[in-house]
């Protein structure tokens, strides 16, 4: 049985419950970091979830293949789950934070039923634009995620491509994540601004 632990890849070490912002300059730089991150989780027999557009999902599959991953087996067994940004964030064409949190809860419950103690979520938000999601709603949601996952056996890395998202969205990213990956460097985030916790949802998560 797995137990909560510090874990990492290469020079980066994380703890369960971490909510991390990763800011990249290119898809190649992104996969240099995120490919090993997901691969390490697979080798540790953790469930790994990738959320994003098909373009980034294809890049992840290629990176995992280069690292020796058996993709047909991983996806058939559901150890590797790839979810589109539409299914996770924009069902019906609108962003509903409560619905997205409920989906995260469902993933955690399924994780336990399938026998995985812990989970890595790699969340590519390069699709994020102000004409799709209101920045204030996104800021509130990211702050809420930090509180939601802080005591859970999972880690979420929210990936921002600085060429694809606006400066306002990058500021929100830096303000709502306690830790940050900038290029190939991981550090505690000096720009993190904790938000007050709103009314709590007392439903059991796992």
N, C-alpha and C positions, 0 to 999 in steps of 0.2 A: 504494500500500500504506500502510495506517495505521501509525503508530508510536506507542508508548506516550507519553502526554503528560498534562499537567495539563488538566483540563477543568472545565466548570461551567455554571451557569445563573444569570442575574441576579448577585447579590452572592456566590454560593457557588462556591468553586473546590475541586475534589477531585483526587486522584491515583489512577491505577490501583493496585489492591491495597487500597484503603480499605474498611474495614468500619465502617459508620456507623449509629448509632442515631438515629432521628427520633421525637420525642415530640410528639404533637399533642393539642389539646383538642377538635377537631371534625372531621368529614369535610370540611367546606369548607376549613378551614385546611390539612388534609392535601393536598387536591387543588391548592390554591394553590401548594404547593411541588412536589409529585410530578408533577403534570401537566406543568409546564415541564421538569422533570428528564427525564422519558421523552421528551417532544417533542424536546428538544435532542439526545438520543441518536439518535432516528430521523432528524433532519436531518443528523446526522454519519455516517449510514449504519452505525450500530452496531446490534447486536441488543439488543433490550430485552425483558426478562422480567418479568412481573407475577405474583406469587404471593399468593393470598389468597382470601377468600370471594367468592361471586358478587356480593354487594352492593358490595364495593369495586371489583371488576372493572368493574361497570356504571358506577360513578362515574368510573373512569379513562377508559373509552370516551367518556363524555360530555365529560370535560375535554379529551381529545385532539381530539374533533370540534370543540369550541369554538376550539381552537388551529389548526384547519385540517387535521387529520390525515385521510388517506384510509384509514379502518379496514378496509374489505373487502380492499383491496390489501395493507395492512400485515400483516394476519393470514393472508391466503392465501399470501403470500410467506414467512411465518414470521419476518419481521424483528421483529414483535411477537408474543411468545408469552405467553398467559395460562394459568396453571396453578392449579388449585384447591389449597387447603391440604390436602385429603384426599389428592390424588395426590402432592403433594410431601412431606408429613410423616406422614400417617396412613393409609397403605395397609394394609388389613386391620384397621383400627381401633386400631393401636398405633404409637407413635413409636419408630422405629429409627434412631438417629443414623448408623450405618454405611450404611444403605440410602439415607438422604437425602444423605450425602456422595457416594455412588456416583452418584446422580442428578445432582448438581451436576457431577461429573466428566464424565458423559455429555453434559450440556448444553455444556460447554466443548469437548469433542471434536467435537460436531455443529457448534458455532459455527465451528470451523476448517474443517471439510468444506464448509460453506456459504459460505465466503469472507469471514466476518466476523472481523476481527482482535480486536475487543474487545466487551465485553458489559456492559450495565447491568442489575442485578437489583434490582427494587423489591419488597420482601418485607413484606406487610401481615400482622402477627401479632396483629391485634385479636381473633382467635378464641382466643387462648392462655388457657387456664385450668388451674388446678392439678388439676382432676378429669380432664383430658385428658393432661397431661404433668407428670411429676414435676419440680418446680423445680430440684432438684440436677442432674438429667439435662439440663435445658434450659441451665443455667449452663455445664456442661461442654461442651455442643454449641456454644454461642455463642463460648466461648473457643477452641474448636477451629477454628471458622470463621475467626476472626481470623488464626490461623496459616496455615490452608489457602490463603486468597486473597491473602495479603500480597504475593506475588511474581507474581501473575497479572494479565493484561490485562483486568481486570473490576473493578467496584465493586458492593458490595451495601449497600443502605439498608434496614435493618430498622425498620419503622414500628410504633410502639406508640401506641394511643389510650388516654390515661390514664383515660378513663371506662370502658373495657372490660376492662382488665387490672388485676390486683391490685398493691398497693404492693410486694409481694415481687418480682413479675416486673419491675416498673420498676427496682428496685434492681439486679437481675441485668442488665438491659439496660445500665444506666449503668456497671456494673463490667466489662462484657465488650466494649465498643466503644471504640476509640481516639478517635473523633470523634463529635460529637453535634449534631443539629439540635433546638433547643428553639423551637417555634413557627416564627418566621421567621428565627432566628439560627443560624448555623453556627459551631462552634468546636471546638478540641481539647478532649477530655473530661477534666476534672480528676479525675473519679471512676474513671477506667479503672484496673483492677488486673490487670496481665498475669498469666496463669496459666502454670504450667510446661508445657512441651511434653512430651506423653507419647511412647510408642513411635511412631516415624514409619512411615508407609505409603509404601513406595518405588515404588509403581506410578506410571507416567508419567501426568500429568494432560492435558497438551496437547502 
